[in-house]
Amino acid sequence: EVQLQASGGGLVQAGGSLRLSCAVSGFTFDDYAIGWFRQAPGKEREGLSCVSGIGDIYYADSVSGRFTISLDDAKNTVYLQMNSLKPEDTAVYYCNLQFLITDLTYWGQGTQVTVSS
């Protein structure tokens, strides 16, 4: 069974950095995309970044140039390095895994990121 565990959130000042991690277990497939979403109070869930099993990378305009996604296949972990954080980045951040053939998706439990001004 696929399980995702997100961690690394916390409280930082504007301009600071955090690195989020998502450990994935029970995953042995190749046709996938894995990445990060966030949801702030009163807003829709927003896709931020993802990487596919063949290395294609996507960034939303809101985080392009500030956030970097990376995937450690050996450790079954995806990271999101977040730099130059802004108060508007405050949200719960979720790791997501999508199988491209079946369209099945899996979600981590979320980790809170709070950026103070």
Summary of the structure (lengths in Angstrom):
residues: 117
radius of gyration: 13.6
end to end distance: 40.6
largest distance: 42.8
contacts: 343
relative contact order: 0.32
helix: 3%
strand: 55%
